[in-house]
Amino acid sequence: MEKNIDTTPATDNLVITAVGQDRPGIINELSKLVLEQKGNILDSRMTVLGGEFAILLLASGKWDTITRLETTLPKFQDKLNLTILTKRTTDRPIKQEHLPYHVEVISIDHPGIVYKVADFFSARQINVEEMNTSSHHAPHTGTPMFVLNMVLGVPRKESITQLRENFLDFCDAQNLDGLMEPIK
């Protein structure tokens, strides 16, 4: 009897962080370097913060590809005018005991919003898997507004009804407009 043998080549993962003054072409240059070393970009987040560009990439490849990326990328820091950090990582385990939920909070901007919302979920052992924040001025009034979006991994054993009710009570007490809904 023949055994099923997995012929998928083993891959390693590397997190690449790069920060530098914003300018056109940064994504092109970084992705080209990864491709030239035979790496594959699995996941990424990119944004401009103030006048700085910031990027997080998850690259994968055979062990020698990852080793070349680790040694090659720092050599290009000066040429690309970026600060580049790399760190090896493993595949993320699939958490079937968690349900994905989206949280959105909108408020007049003031210090402590991120801390208070993160603390609310952390105290309940709920993992924040993604977070994005932004600020803008309200139309007509120019009031500084703050928007926070999170993706949570809520344990299946958690009472979603009670969690949502507690979260909305928390938002009311903090003068935040909050929303919590399942990701479909």
PyMOL CGO cylinders between C-alpha atoms (Angstrom):
from pymol import cmd
from pymol.cgo import CYLINDER

trace = [
    CYLINDER, 0.00, 0.00, 0.00, 1.32, 3.42, -0.97, 0.3, 1, 1, 1, 1, 1, 1,
    CYLINDER, 1.32, 3.42, -0.97, 1.67, 6.12, 1.65, 0.3, 1, 1, 1, 1, 1, 1,
    CYLINDER, 1.67, 6.12, 1.65, 0.59, 9.65, 0.89, 0.3, 1, 1, 1, 1, 1, 1,
    CYLINDER, 0.59, 9.65, 0.89, 3.75, 11.68, 1.05, 0.3, 1, 1, 1, 1, 1, 1,
    CYLINDER, 3.75, 11.68, 1.05, 3.50, 15.45, 1.36, 0.3, 1, 1, 1, 1, 1, 1,
    CYLINDER, 3.50, 15.45, 1.36, 5.63, 16.84, -1.46, 0.3, 1, 1, 1, 1, 1, 1,
    CYLINDER, 5.63, 16.84, -1.46, 4.97, 20.46, -0.55, 0.3, 1, 1, 1, 1, 1, 1,
    CYLINDER, 4.97, 20.46, -0.55, 8.35, 22.12, 0.01, 0.3, 1, 1, 1, 1, 1, 1,
    CYLINDER, 8.35, 22.12, 0.01, 8.88, 23.28, 3.59, 0.3, 1, 1, 1, 1, 1, 1,
    CYLINDER, 8.88, 23.28, 3.59, 8.88, 27.04, 3.99, 0.3, 1, 1, 1, 1, 1, 1,
    CYLINDER, 8.88, 27.04, 3.99, 10.10, 29.42, 6.62, 0.3, 1, 1, 1, 1, 1, 1,
    CYLINDER, 10.10, 29.42, 6.62, 8.64, 32.83, 7.41, 0.3, 1, 1, 1, 1, 1, 1,
    CYLINDER, 8.64, 32.83, 7.41, 10.23, 36.21, 7.96, 0.3, 1, 1, 1, 1, 1, 1,
    CYLINDER, 10.23, 36.21, 7.96, 8.61, 39.37, 9.27, 0.3, 1, 1, 1, 1, 1, 1,
    CYLINDER, 8.61, 39.37, 9.27, 10.09, 42.46, 7.62, 0.3, 1, 1, 1, 1, 1, 1,
    CYLINDER, 10.09, 42.46, 7.62, 9.53, 45.91, 9.08, 0.3, 1, 1, 1, 1, 1, 1,
    CYLINDER, 9.53, 45.91, 9.08, 10.63, 49.01, 7.19, 0.3, 1, 1, 1, 1, 1, 1,
    CYLINDER, 10.63, 49.01, 7.19, 10.21, 52.68, 8.09, 0.3, 1, 1, 1, 1, 1, 1,
    CYLINDER, 10.21, 52.68, 8.09, 11.41, 55.75, 6.25, 0.3, 1, 1, 1, 1, 1, 1,
    CYLINDER, 11.41, 55.75, 6.25, 10.46, 59.07, 4.76, 0.3, 1, 1, 1, 1, 1, 1,
    CYLINDER, 10.46, 59.07, 4.76, 7.47, 58.66, 2.46, 0.3, 1, 1, 1, 1, 1, 1,
    CYLINDER, 7.47, 58.66, 2.46, 8.15, 58.74, -1.27, 0.3, 1, 1, 1, 1, 1, 1,
    CYLINDER, 8.15, 58.74, -1.27, 6.88, 56.96, -4.37, 0.3, 1, 1, 1, 1, 1, 1,
    CYLINDER, 6.88, 56.96, -4.37, 8.41, 53.55, -5.15, 0.3, 1, 1, 1, 1, 1, 1,
    CYLINDER, 8.41, 53.55, -5.15, 9.11, 52.12, -1.69, 0.3, 1, 1, 1, 1, 1, 1,
    CYLINDER, 9.11, 52.12, -1.69, 6.69, 49.20, -2.08, 0.3, 1, 1, 1, 1, 1, 1,
    CYLINDER, 6.69, 49.20, -2.08, 8.06, 48.47, -5.55, 0.3, 1, 1, 1, 1, 1, 1,
    CYLINDER, 8.06, 48.47, -5.55, 11.66, 48.42, -4.30, 0.3, 1, 1, 1, 1, 1, 1,
    CYLINDER, 11.66, 48.42, -4.30, 10.99, 46.23, -1.26, 0.3, 1, 1, 1, 1, 1, 1,
    CYLINDER, 10.99, 46.23, -1.26, 8.79, 43.75, -3.12, 0.3, 1, 1, 1, 1, 1, 1,
    CYLINDER, 8.79, 43.75, -3.12, 11.44, 43.51, -5.87, 0.3, 1, 1, 1, 1, 1, 1,
    CYLINDER, 11.44, 43.51, -5.87, 14.13, 42.67, -3.28, 0.3, 1, 1, 1, 1, 1, 1,
    CYLINDER, 14.13, 42.67, -3.28, 11.93, 39.93, -1.80, 0.3, 1, 1, 1, 1, 1, 1,
    CYLINDER, 11.93, 39.93, -1.80, 11.20, 38.53, -5.28, 0.3, 1, 1, 1, 1, 1, 1,
    CYLINDER, 11.20, 38.53, -5.28, 14.86, 38.63, -6.33, 0.3, 1, 1, 1, 1, 1, 1,
    CYLINDER, 14.86, 38.63, -6.33, 15.70, 36.40, -3.36, 0.3, 1, 1, 1, 1, 1, 1,
    CYLINDER, 15.70, 36.40, -3.36, 12.85, 34.04, -4.43, 0.3, 1, 1, 1, 1, 1, 1,
    CYLINDER, 12.85, 34.04, -4.43, 10.68, 35.06, -1.50, 0.3, 1, 1, 1, 1, 1, 1,
    CYLINDER, 10.68, 35.06, -1.50, 6.92, 35.30, -1.50, 0.3, 1, 1, 1, 1, 1, 1,
    CYLINDER, 6.92, 35.30, -1.50, 4.93, 38.03, 0.29, 0.3, 1, 1, 1, 1, 1, 1,
    CYLINDER, 4.93, 38.03, 0.29, 2.08, 36.34, 2.16, 0.3, 1, 1, 1, 1, 1, 1,
    CYLINDER, 2.08, 36.34, 2.16, 0.69, 39.26, 4.13, 0.3, 1, 1, 1, 1, 1, 1,
    CYLINDER, 0.69, 39.26, 4.13, 1.39, 42.97, 4.47, 0.3, 1, 1, 1, 1, 1, 1,
    CYLINDER, 1.39, 42.97, 4.47, 0.28, 46.21, 6.09, 0.3, 1, 1, 1, 1, 1, 1,
    CYLINDER, 0.28, 46.21, 6.09, 1.40, 49.56, 4.75, 0.3, 1, 1, 1, 1, 1, 1,
    CYLINDER, 1.40, 49.56, 4.75, 0.61, 53.12, 5.79, 0.3, 1, 1, 1, 1, 1, 1,
    CYLINDER, 0.61, 53.12, 5.79, 1.89, 56.66, 5.94, 0.3, 1, 1, 1, 1, 1, 1,
    CYLINDER, 1.89, 56.66, 5.94, 2.16, 58.07, 9.47, 0.3, 1, 1, 1, 1, 1, 1,
    CYLINDER, 2.16, 58.07, 9.47, 2.95, 61.77, 9.47, 0.3, 1, 1, 1, 1, 1, 1,
    CYLINDER, 2.95, 61.77, 9.47, 5.66, 62.07, 6.82, 0.3, 1, 1, 1, 1, 1, 1,
    CYLINDER, 5.66, 62.07, 6.82, 6.94, 58.53, 7.39, 0.3, 1, 1, 1, 1, 1, 1,
    CYLINDER, 6.94, 58.53, 7.39, 6.08, 55.39, 5.44, 0.3, 1, 1, 1, 1, 1, 1,
    CYLINDER, 6.08, 55.39, 5.44, 5.78, 52.18, 7.47, 0.3, 1, 1, 1, 1, 1, 1,
    CYLINDER, 5.78, 52.18, 7.47, 5.40, 48.65, 6.19, 0.3, 1, 1, 1, 1, 1, 1,
    CYLINDER, 5.40, 48.65, 6.19, 5.11, 45.20, 7.74, 0.3, 1, 1, 1, 1, 1, 1,
    CYLINDER, 5.11, 45.20, 7.74, 5.56, 42.21, 5.44, 0.3, 1, 1, 1, 1, 1, 1,
    CYLINDER, 5.56, 42.21, 5.44, 5.34, 38.49, 6.07, 0.3, 1, 1, 1, 1, 1, 1,
    CYLINDER, 5.34, 38.49, 6.07, 7.61, 36.82, 3.54, 0.3, 1, 1, 1, 1, 1, 1,
    CYLINDER, 7.61, 36.82, 3.54, 7.96, 33.08, 3.06, 0.3, 1, 1, 1, 1, 1, 1,
    CYLINDER, 7.96, 33.08, 3.06, 10.42, 30.84, 1.30, 0.3, 1, 1, 1, 1, 1, 1,
    CYLINDER, 10.42, 30.84, 1.30, 12.80, 27.96, 1.67, 0.3, 1, 1, 1, 1, 1, 1,
    CYLINDER, 12.80, 27.96, 1.67, 15.31, 28.27, 4.50, 0.3, 1, 1, 1, 1, 1, 1,
    CYLINDER, 15.31, 28.27, 4.50, 18.03, 29.58, 2.16, 0.3, 1, 1, 1, 1, 1, 1,
    CYLINDER, 18.03, 29.58, 2.16, 15.67, 32.25, 0.78, 0.3, 1, 1, 1, 1, 1, 1,
    CYLINDER, 15.67, 32.25, 0.78, 14.87, 33.48, 4.27, 0.3, 1, 1, 1, 1, 1, 1,
    CYLINDER, 14.87, 33.48, 4.27, 18.58, 33.47, 5.19, 0.3, 1, 1, 1, 1, 1, 1,
    CYLINDER, 18.58, 33.47, 5.19, 19.39, 35.54, 2.05, 0.3, 1, 1, 1, 1, 1, 1,
    CYLINDER, 19.39, 35.54, 2.05, 16.62, 38.00, 2.91, 0.3, 1, 1, 1, 1, 1, 1,
    CYLINDER, 16.62, 38.00, 2.91, 17.94, 38.34, 6.48, 0.3, 1, 1, 1, 1, 1, 1,
    CYLINDER, 17.94, 38.34, 6.48, 21.42, 39.16, 5.23, 0.3, 1, 1, 1, 1, 1, 1,
    CYLINDER, 21.42, 39.16, 5.23, 20.50, 41.15, 2.09, 0.3, 1, 1, 1, 1, 1, 1,
    CYLINDER, 20.50, 41.15, 2.09, 17.80, 43.52, 3.34, 0.3, 1, 1, 1, 1, 1, 1,
    CYLINDER, 17.80, 43.52, 3.34, 19.91, 45.32, 5.98, 0.3, 1, 1, 1, 1, 1, 1,
    CYLINDER, 19.91, 45.32, 5.98, 22.53, 46.05, 3.30, 0.3, 1, 1, 1, 1, 1, 1,
    CYLINDER, 22.53, 46.05, 3.30, 19.90, 48.03, 1.35, 0.3, 1, 1, 1, 1, 1, 1,
    CYLINDER, 19.90, 48.03, 1.35, 18.88, 50.32, 4.25, 0.3, 1, 1, 1, 1, 1, 1,
    CYLINDER, 18.88, 50.32, 4.25, 21.04, 53.24, 3.13, 0.3, 1, 1, 1, 1, 1, 1,
    CYLINDER, 21.04, 53.24, 3.13, 20.25, 52.81, -0.58, 0.3, 1, 1, 1, 1, 1, 1,
    CYLINDER, 20.25, 52.81, -0.58, 16.50, 52.72, 0.13, 0.3, 1, 1, 1, 1, 1, 1,
    CYLINDER, 16.50, 52.72, 0.13, 16.71, 55.32, 2.91, 0.3, 1, 1, 1, 1, 1, 1,
    CYLINDER, 16.71, 55.32, 2.91, 14.80, 52.98, 5.23, 0.3, 1, 1, 1, 1, 1, 1,
    CYLINDER, 14.80, 52.98, 5.23, 15.30, 51.43, 8.63, 0.3, 1, 1, 1, 1, 1, 1,
    CYLINDER, 15.30, 51.43, 8.63, 14.74, 47.69, 8.11, 0.3, 1, 1, 1, 1, 1, 1,
    CYLINDER, 14.74, 47.69, 8.11, 14.29, 45.03, 10.77, 0.3, 1, 1, 1, 1, 1, 1,
    CYLINDER, 14.29, 45.03, 10.77, 13.72, 41.31, 10.22, 0.3, 1, 1, 1, 1, 1, 1,
    CYLINDER, 13.72, 41.31, 10.22, 12.55, 38.52, 12.52, 0.3, 1, 1, 1, 1, 1, 1,
    CYLINDER, 12.55, 38.52, 12.52, 11.89, 34.87, 11.78, 0.3, 1, 1, 1, 1, 1, 1,
    CYLINDER, 11.89, 34.87, 11.78, 8.49, 33.56, 12.72, 0.3, 1, 1, 1, 1, 1, 1,
    CYLINDER, 8.49, 33.56, 12.72, 6.39, 30.42, 12.46, 0.3, 1, 1, 1, 1, 1, 1,
    CYLINDER, 6.39, 30.42, 12.46, 3.04, 29.79, 10.82, 0.3, 1, 1, 1, 1, 1, 1,
    CYLINDER, 3.04, 29.79, 10.82, 0.17, 31.13, 12.85, 0.3, 1, 1, 1, 1, 1, 1,
    CYLINDER, 0.17, 31.13, 12.85, -1.83, 28.35, 14.47, 0.3, 1, 1, 1, 1, 1, 1,
    CYLINDER, -1.83, 28.35, 14.47, -5.47, 28.13, 13.41, 0.3, 1, 1, 1, 1, 1, 1,
    CYLINDER, -5.47, 28.13, 13.41, -7.61, 29.01, 16.42, 0.3, 1, 1, 1, 1, 1, 1,
    CYLINDER, -7.61, 29.01, 16.42, -10.89, 27.23, 15.83, 0.3, 1, 1, 1, 1, 1, 1,
    CYLINDER, -10.89, 27.23, 15.83, -11.95, 27.90, 19.40, 0.3, 1, 1, 1, 1, 1, 1,
    CYLINDER, -11.95, 27.90, 19.40, -12.11, 31.64, 18.59, 0.3, 1, 1, 1, 1, 1, 1,
    CYLINDER, -12.11, 31.64, 18.59, -14.72, 33.61, 16.68, 0.3, 1, 1, 1, 1, 1, 1,
    CYLINDER, -14.72, 33.61, 16.68, -13.69, 36.67, 14.63, 0.3, 1, 1, 1, 1, 1, 1,
    CYLINDER, -13.69, 36.67, 14.63, -15.44, 39.91, 15.63, 0.3, 1, 1, 1, 1, 1, 1,
    CYLINDER, -15.44, 39.91, 15.63, -15.09, 43.45, 14.35, 0.3, 1, 1, 1, 1, 1, 1,
    CYLINDER, -15.09, 43.45, 14.35, -15.08, 46.40, 16.74, 0.3, 1, 1, 1, 1, 1, 1,
    CYLINDER, -15.08, 46.40, 16.74, -15.38, 50.02, 15.67, 0.3, 1, 1, 1, 1, 1, 1,
    CYLINDER, -15.38, 50.02, 15.67, -15.15, 53.00, 18.00, 0.3, 1, 1, 1, 1, 1, 1,
    CYLINDER, -15.15, 53.00, 18.00, -15.66, 56.62, 16.96, 0.3, 1, 1, 1, 1, 1, 1,
    CYLINDER, -15.66, 56.62, 16.96, -15.18, 59.54, 19.30, 0.3, 1, 1, 1, 1, 1, 1,
    CYLINDER, -15.18, 59.54, 19.30, -14.04, 63.09, 19.66, 0.3, 1, 1, 1, 1, 1, 1,
    CYLINDER, -14.04, 63.09, 19.66, -10.28, 62.65, 19.82, 0.3, 1, 1, 1, 1, 1, 1,
    CYLINDER, -10.28, 62.65, 19.82, -8.72, 62.57, 23.27, 0.3, 1, 1, 1, 1, 1, 1,
    CYLINDER, -8.72, 62.57, 23.27, -5.80, 60.71, 24.91, 0.3, 1, 1, 1, 1, 1, 1,
    CYLINDER, -5.80, 60.71, 24.91, -6.36, 57.16, 26.18, 0.3, 1, 1, 1, 1, 1, 1,
    CYLINDER, -6.36, 57.16, 26.18, -8.95, 55.77, 23.77, 0.3, 1, 1, 1, 1, 1, 1,
    CYLINDER, -8.95, 55.77, 23.77, -6.72, 52.97, 22.44, 0.3, 1, 1, 1, 1, 1, 1,
    CYLINDER, -6.72, 52.97, 22.44, -5.53, 52.08, 25.95, 0.3, 1, 1, 1, 1, 1, 1,
    CYLINDER, -5.53, 52.08, 25.95, -9.03, 51.95, 27.44, 0.3, 1, 1, 1, 1, 1, 1,
    CYLINDER, -9.03, 51.95, 27.44, -10.55, 49.87, 24.62, 0.3, 1, 1, 1, 1, 1, 1,
    CYLINDER, -10.55, 49.87, 24.62, -7.55, 47.50, 24.53, 0.3, 1, 1, 1, 1, 1, 1,
    CYLINDER, -7.55, 47.50, 24.53, -7.71, 47.18, 28.32, 0.3, 1, 1, 1, 1, 1, 1,
    CYLINDER, -7.71, 47.18, 28.32, -11.43, 46.31, 28.16, 0.3, 1, 1, 1, 1, 1, 1,
    CYLINDER, -11.43, 46.31, 28.16, -10.71, 43.30, 25.93, 0.3, 1, 1, 1, 1, 1, 1,
    CYLINDER, -10.71, 43.30, 25.93, -7.40, 42.33, 27.54, 0.3, 1, 1, 1, 1, 1, 1,
    CYLINDER, -7.40, 42.33, 27.54, -9.04, 42.11, 30.98, 0.3, 1, 1, 1, 1, 1, 1,
    CYLINDER, -9.04, 42.11, 30.98, -11.39, 39.51, 29.46, 0.3, 1, 1, 1, 1, 1, 1,
    CYLINDER, -11.39, 39.51, 29.46, -8.55, 37.52, 27.84, 0.3, 1, 1, 1, 1, 1, 1,
    CYLINDER, -8.55, 37.52, 27.84, -9.76, 38.48, 24.35, 0.3, 1, 1, 1, 1, 1, 1,
    CYLINDER, -9.76, 38.48, 24.35, -6.98, 38.83, 21.80, 0.3, 1, 1, 1, 1, 1, 1,
    CYLINDER, -6.98, 38.83, 21.80, -6.78, 41.85, 19.50, 0.3, 1, 1, 1, 1, 1, 1,
    CYLINDER, -6.78, 41.85, 19.50, -5.61, 40.35, 16.21, 0.3, 1, 1, 1, 1, 1, 1,
    CYLINDER, -5.61, 40.35, 16.21, -5.63, 43.53, 14.13, 0.3, 1, 1, 1, 1, 1, 1,
    CYLINDER, -5.63, 43.53, 14.13, -6.00, 47.21, 14.92, 0.3, 1, 1, 1, 1, 1, 1,
    CYLINDER, -6.00, 47.21, 14.92, -6.16, 50.35, 12.81, 0.3, 1, 1, 1, 1, 1, 1,
    CYLINDER, -6.16, 50.35, 12.81, -6.72, 53.87, 14.01, 0.3, 1, 1, 1, 1, 1, 1,
    CYLINDER, -6.72, 53.87, 14.01, -7.11, 57.17, 12.22, 0.3, 1, 1, 1, 1, 1, 1,
    CYLINDER, -7.11, 57.17, 12.22, -8.04, 60.73, 12.96, 0.3, 1, 1, 1, 1, 1, 1,
    CYLINDER, -8.04, 60.73, 12.96, -9.79, 63.37, 10.93, 0.3, 1, 1, 1, 1, 1, 1,
    CYLINDER, -9.79, 63.37, 10.93, -11.73, 66.60, 11.36, 0.3, 1, 1, 1, 1, 1, 1,
    CYLINDER, -11.73, 66.60, 11.36, -15.51, 66.46, 11.39, 0.3, 1, 1, 1, 1, 1, 1,
    CYLINDER, -15.51, 66.46, 11.39, -17.20, 68.16, 8.45, 0.3, 1, 1, 1, 1, 1, 1,
    CYLINDER, -17.20, 68.16, 8.45, -18.65, 71.60, 9.16, 0.3, 1, 1, 1, 1, 1, 1,
    CYLINDER, -18.65, 71.60, 9.16, -17.34, 71.87, 12.76, 0.3, 1, 1, 1, 1, 1, 1,
    CYLINDER, -17.34, 71.87, 12.76, -13.71, 70.84, 12.30, 0.3, 1, 1, 1, 1, 1, 1,
    CYLINDER, -13.71, 70.84, 12.30, -13.84, 68.88, 15.57, 0.3, 1, 1, 1, 1, 1, 1,
    CYLINDER, -13.84, 68.88, 15.57, -10.93, 66.40, 15.80, 0.3, 1, 1, 1, 1, 1, 1,
    CYLINDER, -10.93, 66.40, 15.80, -12.39, 62.88, 15.55, 0.3, 1, 1, 1, 1, 1, 1,
    CYLINDER, -12.39, 62.88, 15.55, -10.79, 59.50, 16.26, 0.3, 1, 1, 1, 1, 1, 1,
    CYLINDER, -10.79, 59.50, 16.26, -11.70, 56.15, 14.66, 0.3, 1, 1, 1, 1, 1, 1,
    CYLINDER, -11.70, 56.15, 14.66, -10.51, 52.77, 15.97, 0.3, 1, 1, 1, 1, 1, 1,
    CYLINDER, -10.51, 52.77, 15.97, -11.11, 49.45, 14.20, 0.3, 1, 1, 1, 1, 1, 1,
    CYLINDER, -11.11, 49.45, 14.20, -10.16, 46.09, 15.69, 0.3, 1, 1, 1, 1, 1, 1,
    CYLINDER, -10.16, 46.09, 15.69, -10.46, 42.45, 14.75, 0.3, 1, 1, 1, 1, 1, 1,
    CYLINDER, -10.46, 42.45, 14.75, -10.85, 40.28, 17.84, 0.3, 1, 1, 1, 1, 1, 1,
    CYLINDER, -10.85, 40.28, 17.84, -10.48, 36.57, 18.44, 0.3, 1, 1, 1, 1, 1, 1,
    CYLINDER, -10.48, 36.57, 18.44, -13.34, 35.95, 20.89, 0.3, 1, 1, 1, 1, 1, 1,
    CYLINDER, -13.34, 35.95, 20.89, -13.24, 32.58, 22.67, 0.3, 1, 1, 1, 1, 1, 1,
    CYLINDER, -13.24, 32.58, 22.67, -16.26, 30.42, 21.75, 0.3, 1, 1, 1, 1, 1, 1,
    CYLINDER, -16.26, 30.42, 21.75, -17.01, 29.91, 25.45, 0.3, 1, 1, 1, 1, 1, 1,
    CYLINDER, -17.01, 29.91, 25.45, -17.57, 33.68, 25.86, 0.3, 1, 1, 1, 1, 1, 1,
    CYLINDER, -17.57, 33.68, 25.86, -21.18, 34.85, 26.03, 0.3, 1, 1, 1, 1, 1, 1,
    CYLINDER, -21.18, 34.85, 26.03, -21.30, 37.13, 23.00, 0.3, 1, 1, 1, 1, 1, 1,
    CYLINDER, -21.30, 37.13, 23.00, -24.56, 38.73, 24.13, 0.3, 1, 1, 1, 1, 1, 1,
    CYLINDER, -24.56, 38.73, 24.13, -23.09, 39.62, 27.53, 0.3, 1, 1, 1, 1, 1, 1,
    CYLINDER, -23.09, 39.62, 27.53, -19.77, 40.74, 26.02, 0.3, 1, 1, 1, 1, 1, 1,
    CYLINDER, -19.77, 40.74, 26.02, -21.50, 43.03, 23.51, 0.3, 1, 1, 1, 1, 1, 1,
    CYLINDER, -21.50, 43.03, 23.51, -23.75, 44.47, 26.24, 0.3, 1, 1, 1, 1, 1, 1,
    CYLINDER, -23.75, 44.47, 26.24, -20.76, 45.10, 28.52, 0.3, 1, 1, 1, 1, 1, 1,
    CYLINDER, -20.76, 45.10, 28.52, -18.82, 46.67, 25.66, 0.3, 1, 1, 1, 1, 1, 1,
    CYLINDER, -18.82, 46.67, 25.66, -21.65, 49.03, 24.73, 0.3, 1, 1, 1, 1, 1, 1,
    CYLINDER, -21.65, 49.03, 24.73, -22.07, 50.00, 28.42, 0.3, 1, 1, 1, 1, 1, 1,
    CYLINDER, -22.07, 50.00, 28.42, -18.32, 50.63, 28.56, 0.3, 1, 1, 1, 1, 1, 1,
    CYLINDER, -18.32, 50.63, 28.56, -18.52, 52.81, 25.43, 0.3, 1, 1, 1, 1, 1, 1,
    CYLINDER, -18.52, 52.81, 25.43, -21.41, 54.81, 26.89, 0.3, 1, 1, 1, 1, 1, 1,
    CYLINDER, -21.41, 54.81, 26.89, -19.45, 55.38, 30.11, 0.3, 1, 1, 1, 1, 1, 1,
    CYLINDER, -19.45, 55.38, 30.11, -16.41, 56.55, 28.09, 0.3, 1, 1, 1, 1, 1, 1,
    CYLINDER, -16.41, 56.55, 28.09, -18.49, 58.73, 25.74, 0.3, 1, 1, 1, 1, 1, 1,
    CYLINDER, -18.49, 58.73, 25.74, -17.53, 56.56, 22.73, 0.3, 1, 1, 1, 1, 1, 1,
    CYLINDER, -17.53, 56.56, 22.73, -19.72, 55.39, 19.87, 0.3, 1, 1, 1, 1, 1, 1,
    CYLINDER, -19.72, 55.39, 19.87, -19.06, 51.65, 19.67, 0.3, 1, 1, 1, 1, 1, 1,
    CYLINDER, -19.06, 51.65, 19.67, -20.03, 48.75, 17.46, 0.3, 1, 1, 1, 1, 1, 1,
    CYLINDER, -20.03, 48.75, 17.46, -19.25, 45.05, 17.83, 0.3, 1, 1, 1, 1, 1, 1,
    CYLINDER, -19.25, 45.05, 17.83, -20.32, 42.54, 15.19, 0.3, 1, 1, 1, 1, 1, 1,
    CYLINDER, -20.32, 42.54, 15.19, -19.27, 39.16, 13.83, 0.3, 1, 1, 1, 1, 1, 1,
    CYLINDER, -19.27, 39.16, 13.83, -17.08, 39.04, 10.76, 0.3, 1, 1, 1, 1, 1, 1,
    CYLINDER, -17.08, 39.04, 10.76, -18.84, 37.11, 8.05, 0.3, 1, 1, 1, 1, 1, 1,
]
cmd.load_cgo(trace, "trace")
